[in-house]
C-alpha cells in the first residue's frame, strides 16, 4: 500500500537540512540517491554540459535541442534548465544514474518539476523513463500539452488521458513511485494522485534513465523548463547481487 506522501519528500527535506551531496552511499532517510540535478551550481545563460549524474548534468542532449541554464524569474537563487527545440524531430536531454546503475528490484522514486509557459510558447513536453544505455523499454512516458492535457503511456499502452491535468504559466510537480518487484508505478502531479499501482509491462530490465524533451513537433519552439530532478532507490542489491548492468 503506497503512502499518501511519498518518501521522496522526507529525503529531500533531510538533504536540505544536512547539506549532503549526491552519493551512492545514501541519505539519512535510508534512500540511495542515484541522481540529483537542480542546476543551482551551473553558470547562468550557458549551455549545460553533459558530465552525467556525478555532476548533476545530462549524459546526452539531442543534436537539435538547446539546453540552457536560466534563472528562475520568481526565485533568483534558483536555476532551471530551459529546453528549446531547434528542429522538429524528437529530442531529449537524457539523464542516467550514478555508476550507470539500472534498478531491477525494490523501489524507485523519481521527482521533478516542469515549468510550462503559455500556450503560444510550446506545444508539448515529455518525460520518458527508460532503461540504462538505451530507450527500448517504456516504464512510463508522460506528455503534457499546451491545452493542459496530461497523457501517459507505458509498455502496456495508454494509461491516462486527463484534460486539465497540468497548468500553464506555472510550475508542475511530478512524483513517480515504482515498485520494481510488483512491476507497478504510481504518479502524483501537483500533489494529485493520477495513477496508482499501474502495471507498466516491462520485464527483464530495470529503470536506468530519465529523459526530458519532446517528440516530433510541427516547428522549432520552446519546450519548457525543468528543475529539481531527483532519483532515489531503497536498494542496489537483488538476491545478493548488485543491480548495475
C-alpha positions as CSV (number, residue, x, y, z in Angstrom):
1,X,0.0,0.0,0.0
2,X,1.5,3.3,-1.0
3,X,1.7,6.2,1.4
4,X,-0.2,9.3,0.6
5,X,3.1,11.3,1.0
6,X,5.9,9.6,-0.9
7,X,9.2,9.0,0.9
8,X,11.0,11.4,-1.6
9,X,9.6,14.4,0.4
10,X,11.4,13.2,3.5
11,X,14.6,12.5,1.6
12,X,14.6,16.0,0.1
13,X,13.9,17.7,3.4
14,X,16.7,15.8,5.1
15,X,19.2,16.6,2.4
16,X,18.3,20.3,2.6
17,X,18.8,20.3,6.4
18,X,22.1,18.4,6.3
19,X,23.7,19.7,3.1
20,X,24.6,16.2,2.0
21,X,25.9,15.9,-1.6
22,X,24.7,13.2,-4.0
23,X,26.3,9.9,-3.2
24,X,25.6,6.3,-3.8
25,X,26.3,5.8,0.0
26,X,22.8,7.1,0.6
27,X,21.0,9.6,2.8
28,X,19.6,9.9,6.3
29,X,16.2,8.7,5.1
30,X,17.6,5.3,4.1
31,X,17.3,6.1,0.4
32,X,20.1,5.8,-2.1
33,X,20.5,8.9,-4.3
34,X,21.1,7.9,-7.9
35,X,20.7,11.4,-9.4
36,X,20.3,14.9,-8.1
37,X,20.0,17.6,-10.7
38,X,18.9,21.0,-9.6
39,X,21.2,23.2,-11.7
40,X,21.8,25.8,-9.0
41,X,25.6,25.4,-9.2
42,X,25.6,25.8,-13.0
43,X,26.7,29.0,-14.9
44,X,23.7,31.1,-15.9
45,X,22.8,31.6,-19.5
46,X,25.2,29.0,-20.6
47,X,24.5,25.6,-22.3
48,X,24.7,22.8,-19.7
49,X,27.5,20.3,-20.0
50,X,27.0,16.5,-20.4
51,X,29.0,15.4,-17.4
52,X,26.4,12.9,-16.2
53,X,24.9,12.1,-12.8
54,X,28.1,12.8,-10.8
55,X,27.8,16.4,-11.8
56,X,24.0,16.7,-11.8
57,X,24.0,17.0,-15.6
58,X,22.6,15.1,-18.6
59,X,24.6,12.3,-20.0
60,X,23.5,13.3,-23.5
61,X,21.5,16.0,-25.3
62,X,19.8,15.7,-28.6
63,X,21.6,17.4,-31.5
64,X,18.6,19.7,-32.2
65,X,17.8,20.6,-28.6
66,X,19.1,23.7,-26.9
67,X,19.6,23.2,-23.1
68,X,20.4,26.5,-21.4
69,X,20.6,27.2,-17.6
70,X,18.3,30.1,-16.8
71,X,17.4,31.9,-13.6
72,X,14.0,31.4,-12.1
73,X,12.1,34.6,-12.8
74,X,10.5,34.4,-9.3
75,X,13.2,32.9,-7.1
76,X,16.5,34.5,-8.1
77,X,18.6,32.0,-6.2
78,X,17.0,29.1,-8.1
79,X,18.3,27.9,-11.5
80,X,16.3,25.9,-14.1
81,X,17.2,24.2,-17.3
82,X,15.4,25.7,-20.3
83,X,14.9,23.3,-23.3
84,X,14.3,24.8,-26.7
85,X,13.9,22.9,-30.0
86,X,15.9,24.0,-33.0
87,X,14.4,21.2,-35.1
88,X,11.2,19.2,-35.4
89,X,12.3,15.7,-34.7
90,X,12.1,14.1,-31.3
91,X,14.8,15.5,-29.0
92,X,15.7,14.9,-25.3
93,X,18.1,15.7,-22.6
94,X,18.9,12.2,-21.2
95,X,19.8,11.8,-17.5
96,X,21.4,8.5,-16.4
97,X,22.3,7.4,-12.9
98,X,25.4,7.3,-10.8
99,X,27.8,4.5,-11.9
100,X,25.5,3.7,-14.8
101,X,23.2,1.8,-12.5
102,X,19.9,0.2,-13.5
103,X,17.5,-0.7,-10.7
104,X,15.6,-4.0,-11.2
105,X,14.2,-4.6,-7.7
106,X,12.9,-2.7,-4.7
107,X,11.5,0.8,-5.2
108,X,12.5,3.8,-7.4
109,X,11.2,7.3,-6.7
110,X,11.6,10.0,-9.3
111,X,10.6,13.6,-8.7
112,X,10.9,16.6,-10.9
113,X,9.3,20.0,-11.8
114,X,8.2,21.1,-15.3
115,X,7.8,24.8,-15.7
116,X,5.4,25.4,-18.6
117,X,4.8,28.7,-20.4
118,X,1.8,30.0,-22.3
119,X,0.0,28.0,-25.0
120,X,1.8,30.1,-27.6
121,X,5.3,29.3,-26.2
122,X,5.3,25.5,-26.5
123,X,3.2,22.6,-27.9
124,X,4.4,19.7,-25.7
125,X,6.9,18.4,-23.1
126,X,7.7,14.8,-22.5
127,X,9.2,12.9,-19.6
128,X,10.4,9.4,-20.6
129,X,11.5,6.8,-18.0
130,X,13.7,4.1,-19.6
131,X,16.4,1.5,-19.0
132,X,20.1,2.3,-18.8
133,X,22.0,2.8,-22.1
134,X,19.1,2.6,-24.5
135,X,15.4,3.6,-24.8
136,X,13.7,0.4,-25.8
137,X,11.6,-0.3,-22.7
138,X,8.9,2.2,-21.7
139,X,8.3,2.2,-17.9
140,X,6.4,5.4,-18.4
141,X,6.1,8.3,-20.8
142,X,4.3,11.4,-19.7
143,X,3.3,14.1,-22.3
144,X,2.0,17.5,-21.3
145,X,0.5,19.7,-24.0
146,X,-0.3,23.4,-24.5
147,X,-4.0,22.7,-23.9
148,X,-3.2,21.3,-20.4
149,X,-3.7,17.6,-21.3
150,X,-1.8,15.0,-19.3
151,X,-1.2,11.9,-21.5
152,X,0.6,8.8,-20.1
153,X,1.7,5.6,-21.8
154,X,3.9,2.7,-20.9
155,X,4.7,-0.7,-22.5
156,X,1.2,-1.9,-21.8
157,X,-0.3,1.0,-23.8
158,X,-2.3,4.1,-22.9
159,X,-2.5,4.6,-19.1
160,X,-4.2,8.0,-18.8
161,X,-5.6,10.9,-20.9
162,X,-6.6,13.7,-18.5
163,X,-7.8,17.1,-19.6
164,X,-6.7,19.9,-17.3
165,X,-4.0,17.5,-15.9
166,X,-1.4,20.2,-15.8
167,X,-1.3,24.0,-15.5
168,X,0.2,26.5,-18.0
169,X,2.2,29.5,-16.8
170,X,3.1,27.5,-13.7
171,X,5.4,25.0,-12.1
172,X,4.1,21.5,-12.2
173,X,5.5,18.9,-9.8
174,X,5.6,15.2,-10.7
175,X,6.4,12.3,-8.4
176,X,6.7,8.7,-9.7
177,X,7.0,5.8,-7.3
178,X,7.9,2.4,-8.9
179,X,7.6,-0.9,-7.2
180,X,10.1,-2.9,-9.3
181,X,9.2,-6.2,-7.6
182,X,5.5,-5.9,-8.5
183,X,6.1,-4.2,-11.9
184,X,3.8,-1.2,-10.9
185,X,4.0,2.5,-10.5
186,X,2.0,5.4,-9.2
187,X,2.1,9.0,-10.3
188,X,1.3,12.3,-8.5
189,X,1.0,15.5,-10.5
190,X,0.7,18.7,-8.5
191,X,0.0,16.5,-5.4
192,X,-2.9,14.8,-7.1
193,X,-2.7,11.1,-7.5
194,X,-3.2,10.4,-11.2
195,X,-2.3,6.7,-11.4
196,X,-2.0,4.1,-8.6
197,X,-0.3,0.7,-8.9
198,X,-0.4,0.7,-12.7
199,X,1.3,-2.3,-14.4
200,X,3.9,-0.9,-16.8
201,X,4.5,-4.2,-18.6
202,X,8.3,-4.2,-18.7
203,X,10.2,-7.4,-17.8
204,X,13.8,-8.3,-17.8
205,X,15.2,-4.8,-17.5
206,X,15.3,-2.1,-14.8
207,X,15.0,1.7,-14.6
208,X,18.2,3.5,-15.6
209,X,17.4,6.9,-17.1
210,X,15.0,9.8,-17.2
211,X,14.7,11.8,-20.5
212,X,13.0,15.2,-20.8
213,X,12.2,16.9,-24.1
214,X,9.7,16.4,-26.9
215,X,8.5,14.0,-29.5
216,X,8.1,15.4,-33.1
217,X,7.0,19.0,-33.4
218,X,5.5,20.9,-36.3
219,X,8.1,23.6,-36.0
220,X,11.0,24.6,-33.7
221,X,9.9,26.3,-30.5
222,X,10.5,26.4,-26.8
223,X,9.7,23.1,-25.0
224,X,9.7,24.4,-21.4
225,X,11.9,24.4,-18.3
226,X,12.8,21.6,-15.9
227,X,14.1,21.6,-12.4
228,X,14.7,19.6,-9.2
229,X,15.2,16.2,-10.8
230,X,15.8,13.7,-8.0
231,X,16.0,9.9,-8.2
232,X,16.3,7.5,-5.3
233,X,16.1,3.8,-4.6
234,X,15.9,1.7,-1.5
235,X,18.4,-0.9,-2.7
236,X,21.2,-1.6,-5.1
237,X,21.2,-5.3,-4.5
238,X,18.8,-8.0,-5.7
239,X,19.1,-11.6,-4.4
240,X,22.6,-10.7,-3.1
241,X,23.9,-9.2,-6.4
242,X,24.4,-5.5,-7.4
243,X,21.9,-4.2,-9.9
244,X,24.5,-2.4,-12.1
245,X,24.4,-3.7,-15.7
